[in-house]
Structures are given as structure tokens and as C-alpha cells.
Amino acid sequence: YKFVQATFRNDFSGKIADFQCGDGPLKVGYLCADFRPHATMFLLAGVLKQHVGSDVAVELFSINRGFGGRYLQQLRSLPLRYHNLASYTDAEAAAYIRQQGIHILVDLNGHAGEARRGILCQRPAPIQVNWLGYPGTMGDARLADYIIGDAVVTPLEHAAHFSETLALMPHCYQPNDDTREILDALSRTEEGLPAVGFIYGCFCKLEKINPETFTQWCHIVAQTPGSVLWLLDPKTDAYKLDLRHRASLLGVTPERLIFAPSVSHYSHLGRLKFVDLLLDTYPSTSHTTASDGLWAGVPIVTRMGETFTSRVAASLLSAHDFAELITTDAQNYTELALSLAHDRTKLTAIRQRLQAATESSPLFDTRRFTRDLERLYKEMWRHHKTPGKEREPIVLSPSPL
């Protein structure tokens, strides 16, 4: 909050672009520091592809010098206008965006990563939107007019906790790319896993794993004979030694904690098939990692809280019609994880449903999601042009199949 206030004291110009949409297409710009192999792009790539040929004109504004890689070259090949603003000052970048006649500027970083909030302070577009990269409010309505959410992550009764006006997608606020390839994985033993036994997994950044969550996981593993816990490799020996020491104090021998090395995103999707059950973090839940697991057909047990970031996995599961995997307290979370691990018939049935759901669920229908998102943008513009509706929440109804 103090950062936002200081930013406005120093940089806020109060300039609001005043052009009209007229008879041309609605122009939407995506402002992002992560047009590169990154979790945000793994989710958004399919939407960008689906924007091509629609009646919404989309432009990409990169604010990171690190743009590159084969993955992003594929995005560069799309017939969307791309602008590299990495060398521009905030004021110069804002002036440039304003010159492009963007109606709606969608900021994909918020307060995360290499965000450039100073650009938003200059108000380069009539409507500014907070979406996807930062699961929470920007804290000042001058930075963003809307936050894109859904009925789970941003229910209307939580509106007072956001500086932005709520704009709710009909199913889930988080997109998915339904063309993501899943590469064939190695064997269990080649992945460093035991040949037999139950595999619990979590592939969130280790910063999300707090002592309470780790203690709970160890209690779950300790009560599941022959099980192991598969985590991302922290790449620091001291960190691994510390986690294994903590696990041993909680009744889990060090060898039952296994660390997965970094691989390509597509290879990671392939190795997920070895996981029997994903355990979610709390209070910051899985986002892209939850989508990865569900796309690979792996169930995830989550605990839903009151904040945006504690409700993301619950939103994904609700949209996917697997609400039975959502819990609301630590005890129920532990009980559900253990019941699934000890009832292989029930777990197998859930996994079979997950595999089938990828073909019909709105969670993995990228075209449908994109058309809904474009409808939401058009509603934002309609509200903008209608006196008295500027701060009225938008709740988008489901579109026909």
C-alpha cells in the first residue's frame, strides 16, 4: 500500500486516454514482463492463439528485456502486433501505448515479478484491468479499474476488499491451453521414484510451503505405508537437508522425500502420471501447477480459504466439476488425502473421471474461454460508455456450447 501511494505521489499524471471506440474493433492490449517460458504464458498461450481472427484486436506490450526462446518465437509468429517497451521509461511506455489507441489495457503482472506499475500510473488506456499474474487487488483504483475473477476466487460478497470493480468469468478466471503437449515420461525409477508405493506430490514453488503445511504433509505420508513425497528440487543442498531433517523429526525417513529436477514444461506434464495424489499448499494454493495436474489427469486435494490466492485451486476444481476435492480446514484436508490414498478404488474412479473430463470440461475449452473473455471485455467497454455503470460489477453468464 505504501509503495502504491508513493508511486502515485511521484508519477501519477492523471492523464486518461479520451479516444472513442467508434466503428473499429475493440482494441485490447496485454502488458506483461513474462512473454517467455513462464507460468503465465503456459496458461495464456492458447488464449492468444484463439484471439487471432476474432472481432477483438489484440496487441502485446512486453516490458522485459528477457524476451526470447523457441516457445515465445511461436507466439511471435501469431498475427498479433507485438511491441517491445523494455527500454522505455514508464512515461515513454505509457505515451506509446496511448498512441496505439488501446481501449482496454490488461496488466498481467500486478505486484508480481518485474511489474511496471509506473506505466499504469500514467493511465495510458481508458480501462485498465488486473488479471492472471497477481492473485489479489492492486490496492488503488487508479492502477486498475477491473479485476478479472470468478464466483469462487472473487465472490461478489468480497467486493469491498478490492480496489477494482469485480468482473467475473462464468466458469474460472484462469485460462488453459488445451493444445499443450504431454511428452512421454521416463520410468518411475529413472525419475528417482521407488518402483512401487504411493506417490504424493506437490510442484509449487518451495516458497509456498510453510511449516504448517509441511508438517501436515509429513503426518499424511507417515500414515500411508510405503508412500513418498515428491517435491521440486530446491537446487540448494542446505535446503534439501533441512527439509529432510524436519521430515525425520515428524516420523518420515529422509529417503521418503524425493526432489524432482527441472525439466521442460512438456516433460514435466509427462512425469505427472506417476503421481497418485497432489497435495496443495495453503494459504497460497496451486495455480498453474494445479492446472498442470488436472490436465494430466491427476487429482489434487486443496484447502479453500478467504483470500483470492487461497481459492484458486478451488476455482479450478469447481469449474472442472470436482468439488469433492475441496476442503475448508486442515483436519478435513488430512482426512480426505488419507481416505483417497487408502481407497484405491475410489481414487481410480476419480482419475478416470478426470481423464474423461478434459474432453468436455469448460476448464479446458480454450476457444470457449476466449470467447467469454472477449465478451467480458466488451461488457467493460459498454459499462465505460454508460453513465452510472462504471463501477458496477460485471457477472458474465455462461455462453452456449
N, C-alpha and C positions, 0 to 999 in steps of 0.2 A: 504493500500500500504506500509506504514512504517513497519507494522508488517511482511509482506511478505519479505521485504528487510532484516530486522533484522534476520528473521528466516534463510534465505539463508546465511547470513554472518556467522551465528553461526553453522548451521547444514548441509548445503548442501555439500554432499560428491562428487558429480559428477559421482557417480558410475551408469552406465547404464547396466542392465542385457543384456548379449550378446548372449543368447542361441537361437537356431533356433526352429521353429515350427516343422520342419521335417515331418514325416509321421503320427504323432499322431494328436489328436484333438486339436483345438484351445482352450487354457485354459484361462478362464475369471474369475477374482476374484472380488468380491464385498467387499469393505472396508467400514464399517459402524458402527456408535455408536448407531444405533437405531434398532437392531434386538429385538424388543419388541413391545408392543401395542403402535404404533406411526403412525402418518400420513403417513410417508414414507413407512412403511410396509403395511398399508392398501392398498396403491396403488401397491406395488411391489409384494405382496404375490402371486398373480396369475401368474406373470411372472416367479417367482422362480419355481412354480409348473410346468409350461409349459416347462421350461428348461430341466426337467427330461426326459431322453430318446432321447434328440437331439444330434446332432453331435458336439455341443459345450460343453466342460467340465466346469462346474461352481463350484467355491469354495467360501465359505463365511468366511470373516475375521471380527470378532467382536472386537471392541476396547472399549467396555463399560462393566463395571462390573455389570451393572444393567440388564443383560440378564435374561429373565425368563417370567413366566406367561403361562397360558394354551394356549393362542394364539400362542406364539412362540414355544411351545412344538410341535405344529402341523408342524411348519417349520423344527424343528429339526428332525422330523420323515421322512422328504424327503431324498431320497438317494443322497444328496449333501454333499460334505466334508465341515465340519464346524471347524473353528479354533478360539479359544478364546485368543486374544492377549492383553487383558486388563492389565495384569500385566507386559507386556514387555515395555521396553523403546522404544522410536521411532526408534533408531538404531537397537535394537534387533528385533523389529517387522518387519522392512524393510528387515533385513537379513533373517528372517524366510520366509517372502513372496517370496523373491528371490530364496530361496532353493526349494520352491514348483514349480518352473518353470512356473510361471504365465506369459502369453503373454500380456494380457490386464488387467490392474487394474482399476476398476471403483470406484471412490470415491463418496459416496452417501451423504456426509456432506458438502463439500466445506468449507465455512467460518461459517457454522451454527452449533448450538448445541455444542456437545462435540467432535468437529472435531480434528483430529490428523494430522495437516499439516506437522509436522516434519517427519512423515513417508514418505509422498510424496517427501519431500526434498531429501531423500536418493535414489530416483529413483529405487524402487525395481522391476519395470517391464519395458520392452521396450516401451510400450504405456501406458499412464495414461490418464484417462478420468474423466471429471467433469460432473456429471449427477444427476438430480432429487431433491436432498435435498437442493440445494442452487441455486436460480434463478438468476444467474449472473456470471460474469467472476471471475476466481481465481486471476487474476491480474499479473501473471507471467507464461510464457510458460513452465518454468521448473517444475511447480507444476502439470500442466495438458496439454497434447498435444491436446486433443479434448474437446469440449463441445457438448453434445447431445442436439439438439433443433429441431425446425421445421420452416417452412416458415413464421409462424406468430411470434413466440417468438424471433427467431434469423434469420431474413431475411438476405440474402447474402449482401445486401447493408449496413448492420450493422456490417459486419465482422471486420472492423477496430477498433471497440470498444471492441473487445475481444482479450485477450492474447492467447486464444486457437484457433485452427482451427475449423471451424464450421462443424458439422456432422449432417445433417438434416434427421429426420424421415419423412416418406411420408405423414402422417396424423397429428399426435400430438406427442410431445415428452413425454407427461405424460401418464404412463400406468394406467390401471384399472383392478380390479379383477372382472371378470364377474360371479364369483360364490358367491359373497358377499350376505349373507342372510339379508333380511329386516324383522325384527320382527314386530309382530302386536303391534300397539301403543295403549295407553290408550285413553280415550275420550278427547275432547278439554278441558272440564272443569277440568278433572283430571290432564291435563298438565299445568293448570293455565291460560288457554286462555278463552276468552269470548265465550259463546255458539254460537253467531252469530257475523258477522263482518269480514272485510277483514284483512288478516294476512300478513304483510310484515315481512321478516326475514333476518337475517344475523348471521351466526355461525362462522365467522372468530374470531381469537384471538382479544381481545379488543385492543391490541397494534396497530392493523392495522386501527383502527377507529380514524382518525384525526378530529380536529374541523370542517374543511370544509365539510368533508363527513357527519359528524353527523348533521350539520346544514342543509345540503341538504336533508337528510332523514327526518328530522323534518318538513321541508317545504312540502315534499311529503305526509307525514302522516297527516299533518294539512289540506291538500286539499283533503283528502279521508275520508269522514264522516264515523264514526264507526270503523275506522281501528286502529290497534295496531302495534307496532314494537317489534318483538321477537328477543332477543339477548342472547348470552351465559351469564350465571351468572358469574360476576367477582369475586365472593366469598369474596368480601370486601364491607361492608355496606357503607363505606365512598364513594367508587367508584360509587355505585348504587345511593346514594343520590345526588352525584354531577351530574351524567348523567340526573337524573330526574329533578334536578333543572335547568340544561341547557335546557332541553326539554321544561319545563314550560315557560322559557323566550322566547322560539321560538313558543309558541302557542300550545304546546302539553301537555295536563294534565299528571301528573306523573303516573296515573294508566294505561295510554296507552303505557307505556314502561314496557315490561314483560321480565323476565330473566329465561332462561331455565337451570335447574340444570344439572350437569354432569351425564351422563349415559353411558352404554356400546356403542360402535360404532354401533352395530347392532340395539340397541334400538333407537339410535339417527336417524338412517336411517328410522325407522318406524314412528317416530313422524314428520318427514319432510312432510308427506302427508297433515298435517294441514296448511302448508304454502301455501299461494296463489301465492306469488311472492318473490323471493330472490333478495335483493339489494346488489350489490357488493361493496367492498371497493376500494379506489383509493388513491394514486398511486400503492400501493401493493395490487393486486387483489386476489381473491379466487383461491386456488389451489386444495387441497384435498376436501375442503368444496364445491367447485363448482362441482367436480366430484360426490360427495355425492348427491347434489341436483339433478343433471341431471339423475343419476342412479335411484333416487326415483321419477323421472318424474316431477320435479318442475322447472319452468323456472327461469332464472337469468338474470337480466339486468346488463351489465357490461360497463365500460368505458375503452377504449384501449388507452394507452399512447405510449411512445417511448422506454421505458426500458423493459427488459425481464420480470420483475415481474409485470409490468403493462399490460402485454399482455397474461398472462397465461389463464385467463378465456376466452378471445377472441379466443385463440387457441383451447380450448375445444369446444366452440360453433361452430367454423368453421368446425372442424372435424366431429361434430355431425350434420352439415347442418342446423344450426340455427343462421346464420349470422345476421338475422334481430334483434337479441337481443344485438348486439354490437353497442355501440355509441362511439364517439370520443371527446365529450366535455360535460361539466356539464349541459348545457341547454338541449341538446338532451337526455341526461340521464334522467333528470327530466321529460321531456315531454313524453318519452317512458314509464317510470314507471307509470305515471298518466294515460296515454291512455289505458294501459293494465288493470289497476285497474278499470277504468270507462267503459270498454267494455268487459263485462264478456263473451260474445260470442266469441270474438277474443281470449281471454285468454284461454277459454276452448278448443278451437281448437288447440292452441299451446300445451297445456297439453296432449291432445290426441295424437298429433304427437310425443311428447316426449316419451310417453309410448310405442308407436309402434317402435320408433327408437332404443330402447335398444336392439331389436332383430336383427337389421340389420346394425347398425352403426359401422364403424371401431373403433370408440372411445371405445366401449365396446366389442370388439372382442379380448380377451386376447391372444388366440392362434396366431391370425394373427399378433398382435403387437409383440409377442415374436419372431416369425419367421423373421419379419422385423428387429428387434433389432439384432438378430444373423447375419443377412445379413450385417447389418451395421458394426458389429464387424469384420466380415471377410473382408469387404472393407477397414477398418482401417489397418488390418494386410497386405493386398495386397499393399496398399499405402506405408506402412512402408518398405516393401521389394522391392519397385520400386524406384530407384534413381530419384530424382526430384519431386516426388509426395507427399513427407512427409507433406508439408504444403498446399496441395491442398484441398479445401473444398470438402466434400462428400455430395451429394444430392441424397438420395435414392428414386428411383421411386416406385410407389405403386406395391405391389405384386398381382398376380391373386387371386381372391376369392377362 
